[in-house]
Amino acid sequence: MENFENIFITTTLPYCNGSIHVGAAFEFILADAINTHFKLNGHNTFFNIGLDQNGSKILAKSKELGIPVDDYIRNITIDWKNSCERLGIKYDNFYETHTPEHSTKVQKSWKYFVENGDVYEKEYLAKYCTGCESFKLDKDLIDGKCNDHPTTEIQNVSETNFFFNLGKYKDKIYKWLESNPISESDKNELTKYLDEYDELSISRKKSEYTFGIDVPDREDQVIYVWADALLNYVFACPDWDNSTIIQLCGKDNLRFQAQIFQAFLSSLGKNNTDKIIVHGTILDKDGRKISKTLGNVVDPIDQLEKYGLNAVRYYALAGLNTYSNSSWNEDDLKTLWNSEVVNDWGNLVSRALHLVDIKCNGVLNRLPENEFTGLVNHYKDSITHLWNTFKIKEALQKTNELVKIANKYINDTKPWSSINYEVELSNLVLLLTTVNELYKPVFVDKCDEVSKAIESGKKQILFDRI
C-alpha cells in the first residue's frame, strides 16, 4: 500500500453523549499522525473525523441535563472541536450527523438499498443493548448482561422493522478480507460475525426511538443510528472510488466497519475500503476497561494540562500499542518522554549543535555522502516503510534507534578533538535533519523549533524534562 496518491483517511464517529475520552483521543491522534505522514510525503490526503449526533443516548443525555437536544448537540460539538484543536488534530472535515444535509443523503441511500432488493420488512424478537446501540445474541451476553455495559439492562425488543440483507454480500466480504490483512484474532472474530449474522435490523419504531432520521415514506419508523452514521464516510469523501480509503476503528467497532459498512458499500455500488486499521483498546493503569462506573476514566485534556501536548502525543504513538490493548499509565508516559525524547533526542540536538557552534562557528559545508550518511538514508527508508504499512510504534522505535546510533557516534568519533570533525559534524547535521522530519507526524510544534535551531547552528535546550 505504498504506491497511492489520493488518500481518504477517516476515524469512527464517537457518540457525543459526553466529552472526549482517551480512547477517541488515541484514535484521533493515530489518524492525524498517519495523515500528516502521507501529506508530508507528497500524497493528496483528505482527513475526516466527526461525531455521531443521533440516537437514544443523545436524547437521554439532553434530558438528563434539562436542555433542548439541539442545544446539547451544539454545545458538546464545540467542546469536541476545541479538544481536537488542543490535541493538535488537523482534520479536513468534521462530520456531523444531525444536519438536514446528512438526513437527505441517508434517505437517498436507503432508497438505493430498496431498489437493489436489499431491504425487507419483518417481525422479530431480539435482545438490545442501548449502551452499544446494537442487538445481541445470547452468546454475546455474560449473565444476561453486555460485557461492555454490564450496568445497562438488556431490552427484549419485539417489533416489525426493516432489515438489510447482509448475507447477500457475505462471499464478497470474505474475499475482501483476503486482501485487507488484519490480525488473526480480528479476522476470526469477523468471520464469526459473517457466519452468524445474515441480516441487520436497520430501522426502529419511531414511538420507541424518537431521535433519528425518518425512513422514507414511513412515518412510524426511524433509521437505525449505526446505519445512518456509517454512511458518513461515503458522504465525506470527495471521490470515493478514485481514492485509497483508510478507516480506523477500535475492536468494538469491527463488525460495524468490516461487515455492515462493507455490505452497504456493495449495495451502493461503491468500492470496498482499502485498509481498515483496527487499533487496540485503551485500558486504565491496572489493565481494566475504562468506564465511568468504575471511576477510572482518563481525561486526555487533563493529561495535556499535566504533561503537555507533545508528551501526550508521543506516549500515545510510541508508548501504547497500535494494534493490541494498552494501559494508559502516567508513570510510563513520564519515563518514556524523559528517556527517549529528553535524554536521547533532546540531548543529541543540544550536543551536536554545540559542537557545530564551537568548531565551525555554526556554519557547515555540505560534504559528499559516506558510509554514515548511507546508514542514515537506509534507516529513513526503513522507517518510512513502517509508516506506509501503518506500523507506527515500530516506526518510532526505529527512529529512536537511529538517535541512539548518533549519540554513540559522537562518543566514538569525539568531534571536539578529531581532525575529521567537519565530516563528522556534517554527518550529524544530516541525521538531525532526517530524524526531525521523521518526528513531524508526532510533534505539533517542536519540529519547527528544531529546524530553526539546526539552521542557527547554536546549542538550544528544546525539550523539558517532566
N, C-alpha and C positions, 0 to 999 in steps of 0.2 A: 504493500500500500504506500509506496514511496513516489510513484510517478503520477501525481494528480495535481491539478491546478485550482479548480473551483471547489471549495470545501464548505459544506454546511455543517456546523457543529451545534448541537443542542443538548441542554440538560433536560431533566424532567421538570415538570411544573409542580412545585410543592403546594399543598393546601395552605391557604392564607388564614388559617384559624389560630395563628399565633405569630410571634416574631421569629426571625430567622434562627434556626438551630444549627448545631455543629455539623450534623450530617449534611444538610443542604449547603452549608458554607464549604465543607470539604469538596462536594461535587462541583460547586461553582468555581472554586479555586483551581481544581484539577482541570476543568474545561477551559478556564481562562488561560492557564499555562499552555495547554495544548494549542489553543487558538493563537496565542502570541508566538509560539514556536513556528507554526506554519506560516504565519504572516511575515515574520522576520526572514523566513527562507523563501520569500517571493511568491507565495501562494495567495490566491484571491479567496479570503475566508469571509464567512458570514456567521456570526455567533449569536445564538438565540437562547435566552432564558425567560423566565416569567413566573406567573402564579396561576394556580387553579382556583378560580374565584366562585365556582358554582358548587352546589351540593348541600346536603342537610347539615353538615358540620359547620359550614359558614353561617347558615341561617341561625343555627343554635348558638353560635358564639355571639352574634349580634344581639340576640335576645338576652343572653346572659349579661351582656354589658348594658342592655337597655337603650340601644341606639338603632336607628334605621339601618338595614343591611347595606344599602348603598353607601351610607356614611362610613360604616365599618370597613367596607372594602376599600374605599378611597383612602382612609387613614392608614390601614395596615399595608397597603401597597406603597404608599410614600415611605413608610417605615422600612420595608424590604429594599426599596431602591436606595435609600440612604445607607443601609447596611452594606449593600453591594458596592457602593462607592467607597465606603470605608475599607472594604476588603480588597479594593483595587481591581474589581471586576469590570473589564472594559467590553461590554456587550454591544452588539449592533442592534439588537431588538429585544425589548422587554414585552413579552406577550401576556395579554390579559384576556381571560375567557369570559368575563362579564361585560361584554360590549355588544352592541347591535350588529357590528360587522362580523364578529365571530359567530353569533347565533345564525345569521343568514347563511354563512358558509357551511356550518354544520348541517343545517336543514337541507341545503343543496346536496351535500354528500350523502345524507340519508336517502334522498330520492335516487341517487346513483345506486346505492345498495339495493333499494327496492327494485329498480329496473333490471338489475343483474340477477334477481331472484334470490338474493342472499338474506332477506328479512322476511320473517313469517310470524304469525301471532299464535300463541298457545297458552294454556293454563298450566301452572306448575306450583309445586310446594318446595321451598328451599330454605336453607339457613343463611342468614345475612348478618355480617359484622359492620356496624355503622362506623367503627373506627377505621377499617380498611376501605369502606365503601365497596365491599365485594362479597360475593357469595362464597360459602364454604361447604366442602364435603365433610362427612363425619370424620374421615381420616385426618382432616386438617385441624381438628379441634383436640384440645387436651382437657380432659374432664369437662367437656362441653363448652370450653372457652377458647377464644382465639389466642394463639401463642403471643402475638404482638400486642393484643389489647385484652389482657386477662381480666380487667375490671369492667369491661363492656359486656352487657348482656347480649347474647346472640338472639336475633329475632327469627321466629318462624314465620316466613312470608308465604302467603298463598295469594297469587294474583294471576290475572290474564295480561300478559305483556308481549312485547315484540322481542324476537330472538334473531341473532345473527348466526349464519351457518359457518362456524369455524371449520368443521370437518371437510368442507369443500376445498379448503386450501391447505390441508394438512400435509399432503405429499410435497407440495411446493415449498412449504416451510422446512420440512425435513431436508430437502435438497439445498435450500438456502443456508441451513446450519453448517453444511459441509464446507462452505466457502467463507464462513464467518466464525473463525475459531474463538471459542470461549472456553473457560476452564471445564475440565471433565465433570466436576460436580454440578456446575451450572447447566451443562449440556444434559446431564442425566435428569436434573430437575425439570428442565424444559421438555424433555422427551416424555416424562410422566404426564405433564400437562397436556401435551399433544395427544397422548394415548387416552386420557381420561375425559377431556372436555371436547365435545364435538359442537357445542353451541354456547352462545353467550346471551344472557338477557340484556338487551340494550335499551330498555325503557322501564319506567316506573309509573305507578299510579299517581296522578297529579294530586289526588286527595291526601296521599301519604308523603310524597316528596314534592313539596310546593316550589322549591327553589331550583329551577333548571330550565333548559331550553325545550320549548314545546315540540312534540312530534308533529311533523307536518300533517295537517288535516285531521288531527285527533286532539280534541280539547281535554280529554281525560288522561293523557299520557305525557310525560316529560322524558327526554333522552337521558340515558344513564350517564352520570357525571364523568366516568372514565372514558366513555365513548366520545363525549364532546371534547374532553381535554386532550386526548391523544392526537386528535386531528390537527391540533395547533401547529405541529411540526411542518405538515404539508403547506398549511396556510402561510407560515412564516418564511419558508424557503423561497428565495427569489426564482429559482429554476431547479426544481427537484430532480428531474430526470437527466439533467446535464451537470449535476454536481455529485461529488463524493459525499455521501451522507454519513456523519459520525454522530451516534447518540450515546450519551452517558446515562447510566441509571444505577441504582442500588439493587442488591439482590432481591429485596422485597418487591421490586418493580419488574422482575424478569419476565413474568408471564404476560404482563400488560404490554411491554415493549417488544418482546420477541415472539409472542404468539398472536395476541389480539391485534396489535397495531400492524403487524406484517400482513395479517389477513385483510385488514381494512385497506392497506395499500394495494393488495392484489385485486380487491373488488373495485377500487377506483382506477385500476389500470396503470398504477404507478410502479416504478422500480422499488424493490425492497431496499432496506437500509444496507449500506456497505459495511459498516462496522458498528457493533454495539460494545461499548466498554462497560462491563458490569463490575463496578468497584465494590470494595469491602464496606462493611458496616462499622461505624464508629461507636465504640463501647466506652464505658467510664474506666477510670484507672484501675478498678478491680475486675475488669472484664465483664461487667454486667451491661445489658442493654440499657441505653439511656431512656428514661421516661420521667414525666412529671410526677407520676405516682410514687416512684422510688425516691424522688427528690435528688436525683443525681444528674440533672441537666447541666450541660456545659454550654455557657453562653459565649459564642465566638466574639461578640463585641466586647465583652468583659475581658476576654483573652487579649484582644487588641490593645485595650487600655492598659493592661498589666505589662505586656511584653513587646508591644509594637507590631506594626503590620508585617514587616519583613521577617521577623522571627516566627510569627504565626504561619505565614505562607510557607516558609522554609520547612517548618516542622510538618505541616500538612502534606507536603510533597516529598520530602526526604526522610521524614521520621515515621510517617504512617505507611502502611502497606497499600499499594494501589489496588490490588485485587482481592486480598484476604482481609478479614476483620482486624481491627487495631483498637487499642485502648488509648484514649486521649489522656496523657499523663504530663502534668505541668513540670515535674522534675525532669522528665525525658526531654521536654521542649527546651528547658534551660540548658541542660547538658549538651544537647546536640548543637544549639546555637553557639554556646561558648567554645566548644571544641572544634567544630568543623568550620564555622563562619568566622568567629573572632580569632581563635588561635591559629587556624590553618590559613584561611583565605585572607582575613584582615591583616594578619602578621606578615604574610607573603607580600601583599601590596605595599605595606609600610617598609619592609626591609629592602625590597627591590628598588623602590623609588628613592629611598635614602641613598642607596649605592649609586644610582644614576645621577643623583644630585651632587654627591661629593666627588665622584670620579669623572663625570662628564659635564658637570655644570648644568644638568637637566636636559642635555641635548645628545641624542644618539643618531648615528647614521645607519641606514638600512644596510644589512650585510647579506651575502649570499646564503642560501639555505644550507643546512648542515645536518648532521645526524640528529641533533637535539630537536631542531625545528621539524624534521621529518617525523620524529616521535610525537610531537605536539599535533601535527596535522593528522597523524594516524588516530590519535585519541579523539580529535574533533570529529572525524568521520564516524568512528565507532559510537560516540555519544549522540551524534545526530541521528544515526540509525536507530538507536534505542528510543529517542523521542519519536521518530517516524513510526515506530512499531508500538508506541504507547507504553513503553516500559519506563515509566517516569522515575520511580525510585531508583532503579538501576542506573539510569542516565545520570542522576545526581551523585550517586555513589562513585561512578566512574569519573565524574568531574572532580570530586574531592580527591580521588586517587591521583589525578593529574596535578592538583595543588600540592599534595604531599611530595610528589616527584620533584616539583620546583623547589620546595623548601630544602629537600635533600641536596639538590643540585647546587644551591647556594653554599651549603655546608661543605660539600665536596670540592667545589672549584675555588671557593674563597676569592671572589672578585675584588675584594678590597686590597688584596696583595698580589693578584695574578697579573702576569704580563698580557694575558689574553682577555682582560676584563671587558674590552669593547664587545667582543664576540659573545661572551657570557651574559653581559647585561642586555645586549640586543636579543639574545635568545629568551631571556626572562621577560622582556617587554612584550615580545610576540606572544608568549604564554599568557601573560596578564591580559592582553587584549582578547585572546581566544577564550579564556575562561570567563571573562566578563561578558562576552557575547553569549556564551552558553548559559549564564545565570539570568539573562534578561527575562525569560518567561516566569522566573520565580520572584525576583526583587522588583518592586514597583518603581523605586526612585534611586536606589543605591548604585545601579549600574551607570547612570549618568554621572554621578559623583566620582566613581572610579575612573570613567573615561576622561573627565576633566583633570583628575589627579595624574593620570598617565601622560596626558598632553603637557602638563606643567613640569613633569619630571621632579616633583618635590614630594617629600615624605608627608603623608597625611594619615591621621587615625580616623577611619571611616566607620568602623563597626564597634559599637559599645557592648561591653560585657553585661549580661543580665545577672 
